Amino acid sequence: MQTTLEVFEKMLNQHKGDYLVNENPTIADLQLFFELLDLTMVGISFEKHVAIQAWHDKMANVPEVQQVQKVHLDAVAPFAQLFKQ
């Protein structure tokens, strides 16, 4: 997992836009955002990956992402509890 995060961090540092493809979020950003969101629920942190954290924070502030995030978190909450036990 750390290798994957390191590759993603490097990619974000090389890319000039705010998001994965350009200056606007795309389906690729949305998909990766929710994959990473699931990782945070099992205790994986991005604190060592500044570019990932900044990108993640930008995505978390997109109003449409916030709407989907609420539905997503409600749906996966029972599964997240399994990892906290």
Backbone as JSON, one array per atom type, in Angstrom:
{
  "sequence": "MQTTLEVFEKMLNQHKGDYLVNENPTIADLQLFFELLDLTMVGISFEKHVAIQAWHDKMANVPEVQQVQKVHLDAVAPFAQLFKQ",
  "N": [[0.82, -1.18, 0.0], [1.93, 1.25, 0.8], [3.78, 1.71, -1.26], [2.1, 2.18, -3.44], [0.83, 4.53, -2.57], [3.06, 6.2, -2.52], [3.71, 6.32, -5.25], [1.42, 7.57, -6.23], [1.6, 9.99, -4.85], [3.95, 11.03, -6.03], [3.05, 11.3, -8.67], [1.04, 13.26, -8.36], [2.63, 15.4, -7.54], [4.06, 15.91, -9.86], [2.16, 16.66, -11.64], [0.5, 19.51, -12.9], [-2.06, 20.52, -12.52], [-4.99, 21.03, -10.4], [-6.37, 18.73, -9.99], [-6.56, 15.23, -10.94], [-6.52, 15.07, -13.78], [-6.99, 17.61, -14.93], [-7.92, 21.01, -14.34], [-10.37, 20.62, -13.2], [-12.42, 18.39, -11.27], [-12.66, 14.94, -12.2], [-14.23, 11.82, -13.22], [-12.25, 10.03, -12.6], [-10.92, 11.25, -10.45], [-13.02, 11.2, -8.6], [-13.47, 8.41, -8.27], [-10.99, 7.54, -7.24], [-10.87, 9.1, -4.94], [-12.9, 7.99, -3.33], [-11.93, 5.42, -3.03], [-9.63, 5.93, -1.51], [-10.85, 7.1, 0.67], [-12.12, 4.9, 1.8], [-9.85, 3.57, 2.68], [-8.99, 5.22, 4.75], [-10.85, 4.64, 6.66], [-10.03, 2.25, 7.66], [-7.83, 2.87, 9.02], [-5.58, 3.78, 7.62], [-3.33, 6.35, 6.99], [-2.71, 9.55, 5.43], [-0.88, 11.35, 6.19], [1.91, 11.54, 5.82], [2.05, 12.05, 3.19], [1.91, 14.72, 1.59], [0.95, 15.92, -0.83], [-1.09, 14.15, -1.57], [-2.8, 14.43, 0.61], [-3.51, 17.15, 0.33], [-4.8, 17.11, -2.19], [-6.88, 15.32, -1.55], [-8.22, 16.84, 0.4], [-9.12, 18.98, -1.19], [-10.86, 17.6, -2.91], [-12.72, 16.72, -1.03], [-14.05, 19.02, -0.45], [-15.61, 19.64, -2.62], [-18.86, 20.33, -3.5], [-20.66, 18.39, -4.7], [-19.27, 16.04, -4.26], [-19.32, 15.97, -1.5], [-22.03, 15.42, -1.08], [-22.29, 12.83, -2.18], [-20.43, 11.56, -0.59], [-21.61, 11.5, 1.96], [-23.73, 9.66, 1.59], [-22.21, 7.45, 0.88], [-20.6, 7.04, 3.2], [-22.58, 6.43, 5.07], [-23.46, 4.04, 4.01], [-21.24, 2.34, 4.21], [-20.61, 2.31, 6.87], [-21.38, 0.15, 8.7], [-19.52, -1.82, 7.92], [-17.11, -0.57, 8.45], [-17.09, -0.58, 11.19], [-16.39, -3.2, 11.76], [-13.63, -3.24, 11.48], [-12.8, -1.76, 13.6], [-13.08, -3.17, 15.85]],
  "CA": [[0.0, 0.0, 0.0], [2.8, 2.43, 0.85], [4.35, 1.94, -2.59], [1.04, 2.78, -4.24], [0.68, 5.91, -2.12], [4.24, 6.94, -2.96], [3.57, 6.56, -6.69], [0.36, 8.57, -6.38], [2.19, 11.25, -4.37], [4.87, 11.49, -7.07], [2.23, 11.71, -9.81], [0.41, 14.54, -8.02], [3.68, 16.43, -7.51], [4.49, 16.2, -11.22], [1.02, 17.21, -12.38], [0.35, 20.94, -12.62], [-3.44, 20.88, -12.22], [-5.49, 20.77, -9.05], [-6.95, 17.4, -9.92], [-5.76, 14.21, -11.63], [-6.41, 15.26, -15.21], [-6.91, 19.03, -15.27], [-8.33, 21.93, -13.27], [-11.69, 20.23, -12.71], [-12.47, 16.97, -10.91], [-13.23, 14.02, -13.19], [-14.63, 10.54, -12.65], [-11.03, 9.41, -12.05], [-10.75, 11.83, -9.11], [-14.09, 10.69, -7.75], [-13.22, 7.0, -7.97], [-9.83, 7.43, -6.35], [-11.23, 9.71, -3.66], [-13.65, 7.05, -2.5], [-11.02, 4.31, -2.68], [-8.8, 6.4, -0.42], [-11.73, 7.29, 1.82], [-12.27, 3.58, 2.43], [-8.6, 3.25, 3.38], [-8.92, 5.97, 6.0], [-11.73, 3.99, 7.62], [-9.33, 1.11, 8.26], [-6.69, 3.37, 9.75], [-4.44, 4.21, 6.8], [-3.23, 7.81, 7.01], [-1.96, 10.19, 4.35], [-0.14, 12.48, 6.77], [3.26, 11.61, 5.25], [1.89, 12.32, 1.76], [1.35, 16.08, 1.58], [0.2, 16.17, -2.06], [-2.31, 13.35, -1.51], [-3.68, 15.06, 1.59], [-4.03, 18.39, -0.26], [-5.77, 16.71, -3.22], [-8.02, 14.74, -0.85], [-8.97, 17.93, 1.02], [-9.82, 19.69, -2.28], [-11.99, 16.76, -3.33], [-13.71, 16.66, 0.06], [-14.78, 20.28, -0.43], [-16.48, 19.77, -3.8], [-20.22, 20.08, -2.99], [-21.24, 17.13, -5.18], [-18.54, 14.97, -3.58], [-19.85, 15.93, -0.14], [-23.33, 14.74, -1.12], [-22.05, 11.4, -2.39], [-19.67, 11.07, 0.56], [-22.55, 11.19, 3.05], [-24.4, 8.4, 1.25], [-21.17, 6.41, 0.92], [-20.22, 6.76, 4.59], [-23.71, 5.75, 5.71], [-23.54, 2.68, 3.48], [-20.11, 1.5, 4.62], [-20.42, 2.4, 8.32], [-21.37, -1.15, 9.37], [-18.28, -2.52, 7.6], [-16.02, 0.12, 9.14], [-17.12, -1.04, 12.58], [-15.7, -4.49, 11.84], [-12.2, -2.99, 11.59], [-12.53, -1.06, 14.85], [-13.24, -4.1, 16.99]],
  "C": [[0.87, 1.26, 0.0], [3.41, 2.75, -0.51], [3.34, 2.62, -3.49], [0.85, 4.24, -3.86], [1.86, 6.76, -2.55], [4.18, 7.26, -4.45], [2.52, 7.64, -6.94], [0.87, 9.94, -5.95], [3.1, 11.85, -5.44], [4.09, 12.01, -8.28], [1.59, 13.07, -9.55], [1.44, 15.67, -8.01], [4.14, 16.82, -8.9], [3.4, 16.88, -12.04], [0.81, 18.66, -11.96], [-1.07, 21.35, -12.23], [-3.82, 20.57, -10.78], [-5.99, 19.34, -8.88], [-6.14, 16.45, -10.8], [-5.54, 14.52, -13.11], [-6.24, 16.73, -15.58], [-7.36, 19.87, -14.08], [-9.7, 21.63, -12.69], [-11.67, 18.76, -12.32], [-13.15, 16.16, -12.01], [-13.68, 12.76, -12.46], [-13.43, 9.82, -12.05], [-10.77, 9.95, -10.64], [-11.78, 11.26, -8.14], [-13.84, 9.25, -7.32], [-12.08, 6.86, -6.98], [-10.12, 8.03, -4.99], [-11.94, 8.7, -2.77], [-12.83, 5.8, -2.17], [-10.16, 4.71, -1.48], [-9.62, 6.64, 0.84], [-11.93, 5.97, 2.56], [-11.01, 3.19, 3.19], [-8.5, 3.99, 4.71], [-9.79, 5.31, 7.08], [-11.08, 2.77, 8.26], [-8.0, 1.55, 8.85], [-5.48, 3.78, 8.93], [-4.48, 5.73, 6.71], [-2.42, 8.31, 5.83], [-1.04, 11.28, 4.89], [1.28, 12.62, 6.25], [3.22, 12.0, 3.77], [1.15, 13.66, 1.59], [0.5, 16.33, 0.35], [-1.11, 15.38, -2.06], [-3.3, 14.01, -0.55], [-4.3, 16.33, 1.03], [-5.08, 18.09, -1.32], [-7.04, 16.18, -2.56], [-8.88, 15.83, -0.21], [-9.74, 18.74, -0.02], [-11.05, 18.9, -2.71], [-13.09, 16.75, -2.28], [-14.54, 17.94, 0.14], [-15.62, 20.55, -1.67], [-17.9, 19.42, -3.34], [-20.83, 18.74, -3.44], [-20.56, 15.94, -4.52], [-19.05, 14.84, -2.14], [-21.19, 15.2, -0.08], [-23.15, 13.23, -1.26], [-21.33, 10.8, -1.19], [-20.59, 10.7, 1.71], [-23.24, 9.87, 2.8], [-23.42, 7.24, 1.38], [-20.83, 6.03, 2.36], [-21.34, 6.05, 5.34], [-23.77, 4.29, 5.28], [-22.43, 1.79, 4.01], [-19.87, 1.51, 6.13], [-20.44, 1.04, 9.02], [-20.08, -1.94, 9.1], [-17.1, -1.89, 8.32], [-15.94, -0.32, 10.59], [-16.37, -2.37, 12.76], [-14.2, -4.3, 12.05], [-11.82, -2.33, 12.9], [-12.61, -1.97, 16.06], [-11.95, -4.76, 17.35]]
}
